[in-house]
Amino acid sequence: MKPPKHILKEDHFFSSNLMLLVNRATETFNLPLHSHEFIELAYVAEGKGFHYIEDEIQRVHKGQLYVIPMGVTHVFRPTSTDALKDPLIVYNCIFTQQLIDRLISFVTDEPIIAYMEGLKEETLTFHSVFDSDAVIDHIFLSLYREYSLTLSGTSTYLNTLLLQLIVTIYRLKNDVYDKMLSKRTHFLQVLNYIEQKYAEDITLSHLSDMFQWSERHFQRLFKQHTGQTFNRYLQNLRIQKSCEQLRGSQLAISRIAEAVGYKDINSFIARFKKIVGKTPSSYRQSGSN
């Protein structure tokens, strides 16, 4: 049996002058599962955790944005009770149906009008998109800054930013960006992400959630584009990065192992020797390239 709904009321958040609110929240276990009388756009700005939404539990990571219509039951949860150690930080932009009506009057593209009408009339289900190019991240930073400052013209500027955000979400949801990019270019976004995050706990499941491809499809893409499995590609990249540090720094080998993603020094040494053919200390002493 589902717990009774906790409903967030519209009149608690909005004034007659400003039908929009923007905040930045460190998620905890305090807020109960809830629904609301307004529309919410929730963007994961930092960390990872879980999103309990309707009857689903979804893992969430930085870069994911959720469109949460009125009446949808949900709550975000961090991975740990220690908010300082493992924070899950989410930007929220909430707004009323009446604001959608105002914004629609400025839109000339019929598909986007239909999308916005769906938001207003609750005909759209909840959905998410991934901010692969940091466009949404920049818009949310602008929204949060403008909302916090309250300058002359703030209401107009916030409405403009919200409309920009909605159009961006529509494009991502309908694969406009994907159609513009070749399959190979799109896969390069995955490789770029791994290049930046190789030292973190990246898994195929993590990438599948983030880029919204199945794990099986990811494995096929890795074999097709790199000639390697995902795990082998990641291990080779970590060892390559460790070689660069062994050549270019005097850091202790244990520090280098940790910096490239290995928690156990013995596992690092064994993997290094298997790939390079010598131990890290021998590699450093020989000055190999």
N, C-alpha and C positions, 0 to 999 in steps of 0.2 A: 504493500500500500504506500502510495506517495505521501510525503509530508505535506501539510497544508501550505498553500502558496503565501509567500510574503510579497506583497505588491507595493512597489515604489510609486507613489502618487505624483502626478504631474504638478500639482499646485505647490508641492514641497520644494521644487527645483527651479521653477521659472517665474519671471515677472512678466507683466504685460508688455514691457519694452524690449525684453531680450528672451526669445524663445529657444535659447541654446545655452548649453553649459559645457565647459571643457575642464577636465581635471587630470591629474597624474597620480595614480594610486599604487602603493606597494601592497600587493594582495596578501591577505592573511586568512585565518580560518574563522574570523569573526562574523563576516557578512553571511547570512543564510541564503540558501537557494531561493531565488526570487524571480519575479517578472516585473514589468513596468508598463506604465501608461504612456510611454513615449518610445521613440526609436533610439537605438544605441549603436554607435560605431566604436568598437573596442580594438585597440591596436597594441600588440605586445611589443614594448619598446626595449625591454631587457629581460634576460633570464629565460627560464623555462618552467613549465608546470602543467596543470591540467585544467581543462574547461569542461565542466559538467553542464551539458546543454540538452534540454528535453530528456530523452532516454539514452543519451550517448555520453561517453567520457572520452575526450580527445586530448592527446598530448599537444601542448602548445610551445612555440619557440619564438624568439625574436623575429619580427618581420611578418607575423601573421596578423591579419585584420579580420574581425568578425562583424558581420552585419546582423544585428539582433532586432527583429521586428517587435512590435508591441505584443504582449501576452506570452512571449517565449520564456520559459523557465530556464535559468542558468546561474552559474557562479564560477569564478576563477579560483583556483587553489594553487599555492606554491608547492614545490616538492618537499619542503622542509618547514618545520615550525620556527626555524632560525632565519628570520627575515634579513638579518645582516649578512649571513653567510651565503644563502641561496635566495636572493630576492627575485620576485616576479613582479615586474613593473609594467603597468598597463595604462595607456592613455585612453580616456573615455570622452567621446563627444556625443552628448544626448540632445535631442531636439524634438519639437512637437510636430503633429500633423499639420497644424496651421502654417508652420514655417515652410514645410514642403510645398504647400499651395503657393506661397509667396515666391519661392524659388522657381517653380515650374513656369511662372509667367515670363521668366527670362530665357527659357530653353526653347530652341527651335528644332532640335533633332527629335523626331518622333520616337525612335527606340529608347532614348534616354528619358523622354517624358513618360513612356509606358513603364519604364523601370521605377521611376520616382512615384508614379501612381500606385504601383505595386507595393512600395514601401508604406505609402500613406494608408492604403486600403487593406493592408495585412494579407495580401494574396501571395506575397513572396515568403518562402520559408527562410530560416536562418541559413547563411552561407558564409564562406570565408575565401579570401584571396591572399596570395603571398607577395610581399613587397620586394621583389627581386632587384629593383633598380633604386631603392631608397626614396622613391617619389613620395610615397605615403608618409614616410618618416619625416621628410622635410615639411610636408603640409601640416602634420600634427605639431611639429615644433612651432610653426608659425601660428597655428590656432591657439596653442597653449600660451605663447608669449603675448599675443594680442588680447586674449581673454584676461590675462593676469594684469596687464597694464591699464586697460580701460581708458584709452585716449579718445579724442574727438574722432568721430567716424568709426568707432570700434564695431558697432552693430553692423554697419554696412560691410566693413572689411571681413568680419567673421562670416557673414552670409556668403560673401564671395569665395572665401576659402572653403566653406562647406560645400558649395556647388562644385568647386574644383575637385574636392575629395570624392564626391559622389560620381562625377564623370570618370575619374581615375579608376574607381572601384568597378564601374560598369565596363570599362575597357578591359581590365584584368579578368573580370568574370567571364567576359565573352571572347577571351583569347585574342583580342586585337593585337596585343604585343606578340603573342606566339605566331600569329599568321605573318607578321612582318619579319620575323626571324626564321632562319632556316633551322632545321632540327639540330644541326651541329652547333650553331651559334647558341641555341637555347641550352644545349648540354654543356657548353663552355661556362655558362653561369653556374652550373653545379660544380665544375672543376675550380672555378674562381672561388667559390664558397669554401671548398675543401682546402684550397691554398691558404686561405685566411684563417681557417679554424682547425687545421690538421692536428694541433696539439691538444684539442679538446676531445671529449668522449663522443666522437661522431660514429654513428652506426647507420647501416642501410635502412633500418626502420626510421631513424631520425630523418634521413634525407627523403624517404618516401612520404612522411607526414608533411615535411616542409615544402617539397616541390610538387606534391600531389600526383606522384606516379607510383605504381605498384613496385614492390621490391623486385619482383620477377622482371619487370620492364627495365628497372635500373641495372640489374645484372646484365641484361642483353646489351644495354647502351654502353656499359663499361667495356665489355668484350669487343663491341663493334668499334668504339672510338679510341680505346687505349690498348686493346689486345690483352688486358689483364682483368681479373676479378676486382671487385671493389676493395676487398681486404688487402689484396696484394698491392694494388695501386696506393692505398693509404700507407701501408708499411714502407713501400719504396720511397714515397714522398718524405716520410718522417726520417728515414735513414739518410736520404739526400740532404735534408735540412741539418741533420746532425753532422754530416761531413763538412758542410759549410762552416759550422761553428767550431769543429775540431781544427780546421785550417785557419780560421780567422780570429780565434780567441784563445785565452788561457783558462777558460772556465773548467772546473772539475767535470770529469766525465759523468758523474752522478747528476750534476746540475744540468748538463746538456741533455741527458736522458729524460729528465723531468720536463725540460723546456720543449721537447719535441713530442711529448705525449706518453712517455713510458713511466709507469709508477714503480716498476720493479727493475733495478739495475741489471740483474742477471738475465731477465727477458730481453732487455735492450742489447746487451753484449752478444747474446746468442743470435738474435735477429740480425744484428750488424755483421757478425762474422759470416752468417749464411748468405747475406746479400753482397757484401764487399769482399769477402774472402780473407779478412784479417780482423783482429780485434780493434776496438776504437783506439787503444793506446798505441798499438803498432801502426795504425793508420796515421795517427798524429806524429809519431816519431819519424816516419818515413817521408812526411810532407807530401803525400800522394795527392794527385789531382783527379 
